[in-house]
Amino acid sequence: MPFLYDSQPQEDIMPPKFAYAIVFVADMQRAVRFYRNTLSLKLRFDSPEWTEFVTGETTLALHLASPKNPAGKVEIGFQVPDLHAFHTEMMGKGVKFPMPPTKQDFGGELAQFLDFEGTAVSVSGPMPKM
């Protein structure tokens, strides 16, 4: 029998948009060369710690690995129109947030929640204009 979720999506709430996949890498220069030169992805911008490629509506981001996020780990991220409203709504539904909406160095806010199996998922509000 197929698994059924506890409730249906609510019509008045805009669902999160799948915005990015983050690949944690040990060697940023080598990773950029692979995705740009081998896969021919269009580079949006790069830096020593964070790089983005244009892949349609969803961004492929490379993030420098760390002890918390080892090379090879992949994380998905969603974007919502109002991060604080999303956070409040999800907390009301029992979703756990190890990181509530938090201002980031790039100027935007980011939160992290855990899905039903404990997988960390990032969620952001609208990104600041660069």
Summary of the structure (lengths in Angstrom):
residues: 130
radius of gyration: 16.2
end to end distance: 48.5
largest distance: 48.5
contacts: 306
relative contact order: 0.18
helix: 16%
strand: 35%
